[in-house]
Amino acid sequence: NAREYLKNRSLNKEQVKKMILQSCSDNEKKYMRVQDEEELRDVIFVNNEKMLRSVSLDHDVVALDCEWDPKRKTLQLIQIATSHVVYVFDVQEIMKIEQSEQLTKLLSTLFQRSLIFGWCMDSDLTQICTRFPHISELRTVSRCVDLQKHVMTSEKTTLSLNDVCVSILGIGLDKTFQTSNWSVRPLTRQQIEYAALDAWVLLRMEKQIECREVFKWVCPFPVPLGVEDVRDELSRRFSSDNVPVIRRLKELSRDEILVKTVAFYLVLRKTRTRVPCCVVLDIDDHVDTEKLKSLSKIKDVSDVCLASVRELIKHFGYVPGGLGPFGTRESVTIVLDESLLSKKKYLCCGAGLPDFVFRVHVLDLARFDDVLVCNISK
């Protein structure tokens, strides 16, 4: 390569420039380009209401990919490749023009009817679940195929999309724009084409490895739980005449307090085991992690860490804004902030989806054996 070559030879500036230009020219021939794909008739960038309403995603087979802001982890683009067209949805702009409901309908149709191919799909589906938590089809999705898992030779081997693309198709992907800032508008033509090819190449690869007949249709990641899961848990915990009602939160009555449930892991010093923990406190308060470390019920805690979005879905079961103290996927330690008891009011807790809550009196919540009451806020 150029670096090794330069170690062994002394070149002047013109020779170096010539070598770099030659290298770029060679790379262009090896990389997949939109204009060279005969079956790809169009890349449609969807960023306004008119274009959004003209899109149909009623296809038997598609490929899906996403791009997000690496710093804030917010979803920016969703790319859907069909047999001859790639749609690139500008999620940031669609949310700005308040058309998220229309995009939700399109995605609901997609997850209900289509066979969907992806690469490292758990990351993409986690992003979609977080940004569009009301897509109910995501909680029963089963027709997703993660091509990365299909081509892996072992669980310890991680193959990049570019590596597999070169191996199967004999051509690579230019990953120059992979780490570009996807939150800055306007996006460049090169960014849009890069995003489109990331989805398009999956359909080309799928045709080559012919995995439709041998692959089990399984969802590649734990799908988030929802309102019904919380309702089932409330029915189990409370008597039939005292089951809290789940409602969409519009306003609070004078005897109600809105609370949040924050997901943490308590890391044990000796074994490094991570114990999942939910902290319930006033919406305006903050958790004192030093107090959380010193919980009397759990000994020898060396560290406390906040659950990531993926961990929130995988272990606790819910998208951000949907977590409450009850109905978690795994058994967790529930910590109730002691300051709430003195207020003696009803708490409005998360009930499976953002803006959905159930109402329970703080004293009724504190009486459960698996709820630990302590001073945890600051």
C-alpha positions, 0 to 999 in steps of 0.5 A: 500500500501507499504507506509501505511504499513511502517507507521504502522510497523517497518521492517528490510532491508530484510523484506522491500526488500522482500515486494518490490520484491513481489510488483514488481512480483504482478505488472508484472502479472497485466501489459500488456506485448508484449509476452502475447498478442496472436494476436500481432505477431510482433513489427517492429522498423523502423529506416532505409531506407530499413525497411521504404520501406518494410512497407505497411500501407494500412489497413482498421483499425489502432490505432495511438500513438506518443511519443515526447521529453517533453522538446523540444516538438519534435516528436520522435516516431510514433506507428501504430498498425494494426490487428497483427503488431505494427510498431514503426517509429523512426522519429528522425532517419528517418529525419537524413537519409533524408527519411521524404518524404517516411514516408510522403507518408506512412502517407498520405496513412494512413490518406486517407484510414484508420479508425484511433483510438487514445487517446487524438488525438489532441496532437498526430495529432498536433505533426504530423502536425508540423513535417510533414506539407506537408501531405495534407490529414491532412487538410481533415482528417475525419476518426479519432476516439478519444477513450478518448472522447468516454468514457468520462462521462462529459467534466470535467472528464479526464480519463487516458488510464491506468484507462480505460484499467484496467476498460475495459480489466482488465489489466493495462499498465506499465507507467514507461517509459512514461516520459523517454527521448525519444530523446536519442538513442539507445532506449531500448527494454523496451521503444520500447515495451512500445510505441508499447503497447500504440498503440496496446491497443487502438485496443483491447479497441475498440473491447470491446466498439464497437464504430464503428457503433455509433461514428461520424467520426469527426476530433478530432482537428482543422486541419491546413489551407494551401496554398489555404486558403492564396491564397483565402484571397489574392484574396479577399484583392487585385485587380484581376490584382495585386494578389500576387503570392505564390511560393516556396522560393528558393532564394531572389531577390535584392528587396526582404526581407524575413520576419517572422510572429510571433503569440502572445496573448495580455492579457487584465488586467481587463477581462484576455481576450486574444487578438490574434496578428500577428507581421510581422518583419525582419527574423533576428529581435526580438519582443520587448514584452514591446513595444507590451504591449503598443500598442496604438490601444489596451488598458490596456494590462497586459501581452504578451505570445507567442502562443504554437504550438497547439494554432498556429494551433487552433486559427491562423490556420497554422503549424510553418513556415507557418503563414503569415499576411493573411488568419488566422483562426480567426480575429487577430490584424496584427502589421507591424514593422515600420523599414520595411517601410524605406527599401521600398522593397517587403516582402516575407511573410508566405503562409500556409506551410514552404518554401512557401511565397507570395511577397507584397510591404511593402507599399501595406501591410501597407495600409490595415485598419487592419494592425497596423504599429509601432516600435516593434522590438529590 
